[in-house]
Amino acid sequence: MKKIVTFPNQILRTRTVVVTAVDRKLVNQIKQLTAELMGQQFGAGLAATQLGFKSRFFGIKNQQKEVDIYINPRLEASYGNKIFPQITTKDGPEDFIEGCLSFPDLWGTVKRFVKIDVSWEEIDGKNLVTRHKTLEGFEAIVWQHEADHVDGILFVDLVKRDGGKFFWWADDKEKIPMAVDEILDKEKQ
């Protein structure tokens, strides 16, 4: 199994290459990504760059606990404005915080669309076929996070751009606020 690449590795800043054909290399990369994502207890999605691949695809765990692969993903339409999503808890509404397998123990609030129309390609035999779907809520958030990855955009960039909150989650017990620049500055070292 391949190891997940962590920040500040520059492969995470790579804009991936469009997939034009189904070949053994692509199929092998997809198998590796699927296996790695299935092995992650808290991972909802994983992009090719997070395993050091430069191909344009990512995977997302679906409700059946299987991995859906999105090759050459495209955001076709969005509904409403980008917002900081919230979740409802027994204590009332709370900010939804995003994490990333390439940023262990770091979390932040990111503005996202909560409903989107997307298209992508998937493998059908030896061909790529185009699919379309409308995504909402958590699935839409994860899809946007992974689509950003294949463009070399990281969630910390968006936390900074949008003035979101940023946390270090210490020992799974306490969220400790921190400045996102503390992490982004590691790229300059």
C-alpha positions as CSV (number, residue, x, y, z in Angstrom):
1,M,0.0,0.0,0.0
2,K,1.3,3.5,-0.9
3,K,1.8,6.0,1.9
4,I,-0.4,9.2,1.9
5,V,1.7,12.3,1.0
6,T,1.6,14.9,3.7
7,F,2.1,18.7,3.5
8,P,4.4,20.4,2.6
9,N,5.3,17.9,-0.1
10,Q,5.0,19.8,-3.4
11,I,3.2,17.0,-5.3
12,L,0.1,18.3,-3.4
13,R,0.4,21.6,-5.4
14,T,0.4,19.7,-8.7
15,R,-2.4,20.4,-11.2
16,T,-3.1,16.9,-12.4
17,V,-3.0,15.6,-16.0
18,V,-6.3,14.8,-17.7
19,V,-6.8,11.1,-18.2
20,T,-7.3,10.3,-21.9
21,A,-7.1,6.5,-22.0
22,V,-7.7,3.5,-19.8
23,D,-4.4,1.6,-19.3
24,R,-2.8,-0.7,-16.8
25,K,-1.1,2.2,-15.0
26,L,-4.4,4.1,-14.4
27,V,-6.2,0.9,-13.3
28,N,-3.4,0.1,-10.9
29,Q,-3.4,3.7,-9.5
30,I,-7.2,3.5,-8.9
31,K,-6.8,0.1,-7.1
32,Q,-4.1,1.6,-4.9
33,L,-6.2,4.7,-4.1
34,T,-9.3,2.6,-3.4
35,A,-7.4,0.3,-1.0
36,E,-5.7,3.2,0.8
37,L,-9.0,5.1,1.2
38,M,-10.9,1.9,2.4
39,G,-8.1,1.5,5.1
40,Q,-8.7,5.0,6.5
41,Q,-11.1,5.0,9.3
42,F,-11.8,8.8,9.1
43,G,-11.1,9.5,5.4
44,A,-14.1,10.3,3.3
45,G,-12.1,11.0,0.1
46,L,-8.6,10.8,-1.4
47,A,-7.1,12.4,-4.5
48,A,-4.5,10.9,-6.8
49,T,-1.9,13.6,-5.8
50,Q,-2.2,12.4,-2.2
51,L,-0.6,9.2,-3.3
52,G,2.0,10.9,-5.5
53,F,0.1,10.3,-8.8
54,K,-0.3,13.0,-11.4
55,S,-3.5,11.6,-13.0
56,R,-6.7,13.6,-12.7
57,F,-8.9,11.4,-10.5
58,F,-10.1,11.0,-6.9
59,G,-12.2,8.6,-4.8
60,I,-15.0,9.2,-2.3
61,K,-16.5,6.7,0.1
62,N,-20.2,6.3,-0.6
63,Q,-23.0,5.4,1.8
64,Q,-22.5,1.7,1.0
65,K,-18.9,2.1,2.3
66,E,-17.6,1.5,-1.3
67,V,-15.3,4.0,-3.2
68,D,-16.7,5.9,-6.1
69,I,-14.0,7.0,-8.5
70,Y,-14.3,10.3,-10.3
71,I,-11.9,10.6,-13.4
72,N,-11.6,14.1,-15.0
73,P,-14.1,15.7,-12.6
74,R,-15.9,18.9,-13.5
75,L,-18.1,21.2,-11.5
76,E,-20.9,22.0,-13.9
77,A,-23.2,24.1,-11.8
78,S,-23.7,25.3,-8.2
79,Y,-26.7,26.5,-6.3
80,G,-26.7,29.5,-4.0
81,N,-23.6,31.1,-2.6
82,K,-20.6,29.4,-1.0
83,I,-21.1,29.3,2.8
84,F,-19.4,28.0,5.9
85,P,-21.5,24.8,6.2
86,Q,-23.0,23.9,9.6
87,I,-24.2,20.7,11.1
88,T,-26.9,20.2,13.7
89,T,-26.0,18.6,17.0
90,K,-28.0,18.0,20.1
91,D,-26.7,21.3,21.4
92,G,-27.7,23.2,18.2
93,P,-26.0,24.3,15.0
94,E,-22.2,24.0,14.8
95,D,-19.6,24.8,12.2
96,F,-18.7,21.9,9.9
97,I,-14.9,21.5,10.0
98,E,-13.0,19.9,7.2
99,G,-10.0,17.7,7.7
100,C,-7.5,16.2,5.2
101,L,-5.5,13.1,5.2
102,S,-2.5,15.1,4.0
103,F,-2.8,17.4,7.1
104,P,-3.1,14.9,10.1
105,D,-4.9,16.4,13.1
106,L,-5.6,19.7,11.4
107,W,-9.1,21.0,10.7
108,G,-10.7,24.2,9.4
109,T,-13.9,25.8,8.2
110,V,-14.1,26.3,4.5
111,K,-16.7,28.0,2.4
112,R,-18.4,25.5,0.1
113,F,-21.5,25.1,-2.1
114,V,-23.9,22.8,-0.4
115,K,-25.5,21.7,-3.7
116,I,-23.7,21.1,-7.0
117,D,-24.0,19.5,-10.4
118,V,-20.9,17.5,-11.4
119,S,-19.7,15.5,-14.3
120,W,-16.8,13.0,-14.5
121,E,-15.7,10.0,-16.4
122,E,-15.6,6.4,-15.3
123,I,-14.2,3.2,-16.7
124,D,-16.5,1.1,-18.8
125,G,-14.4,-1.8,-20.2
126,K,-11.5,-0.1,-22.0
127,N,-13.3,3.2,-22.5
128,L,-14.1,6.3,-20.4
129,V,-17.8,7.3,-20.3
130,T,-19.2,10.5,-19.0
131,R,-21.6,10.6,-16.0
132,H,-23.5,13.4,-14.4
133,K,-25.0,13.8,-10.9
134,T,-26.3,16.3,-8.4
135,L,-24.6,16.2,-5.0
136,E,-25.8,17.8,-1.8
137,G,-24.6,18.2,1.8
138,F,-21.6,16.2,2.9
139,E,-21.1,14.5,-0.4
140,A,-21.0,17.9,-2.2
141,I,-18.4,19.2,0.4
142,V,-16.2,16.2,0.0
143,W,-16.4,16.3,-3.8
144,Q,-15.3,19.9,-3.8
145,H,-12.4,19.2,-1.4
146,E,-11.1,16.4,-3.6
147,A,-11.7,18.4,-6.9
148,D,-9.6,21.2,-5.4
149,H,-6.8,18.6,-4.7
150,V,-6.6,17.6,-8.4
151,D,-6.1,21.4,-9.2
152,G,-3.3,21.7,-6.6
153,I,-5.5,23.7,-4.2
154,L,-5.5,22.7,-0.5
155,F,-8.1,23.3,2.1
156,V,-5.7,25.4,4.1
157,D,-5.5,27.8,1.1
158,L,-9.3,28.3,1.4
159,V,-9.3,28.6,5.1
160,K,-6.9,31.5,4.7
161,R,-8.6,33.1,1.7
162,D,-12.1,32.9,3.3
163,G,-11.0,33.9,6.8
164,G,-12.1,30.5,8.2
165,K,-11.3,29.0,11.6
166,F,-8.3,26.7,11.9
167,F,-7.6,24.1,14.6
168,W,-5.2,21.5,15.8
169,W,-7.1,18.5,17.2
170,A,-5.0,17.4,20.2
171,D,-5.3,13.8,21.2
172,D,-8.9,13.5,19.7
173,K,-10.1,15.5,22.8
174,E,-9.6,19.2,22.3
175,K,-9.7,21.6,19.4
176,I,-6.9,24.1,19.8
177,P,-7.3,27.2,17.7
178,M,-4.2,28.2,15.6
179,A,-3.3,30.5,12.8
180,V,-3.4,28.8,9.4
181,D,-0.2,30.7,8.4
182,E,1.7,28.5,10.9
183,I,1.1,25.6,8.6
184,L,1.4,27.5,5.3
185,D,4.8,28.9,6.4
186,K,6.2,25.3,6.4
187,E,6.1,25.5,2.5
188,K,8.6,28.3,2.6
189,Q,11.1,26.4,4.7
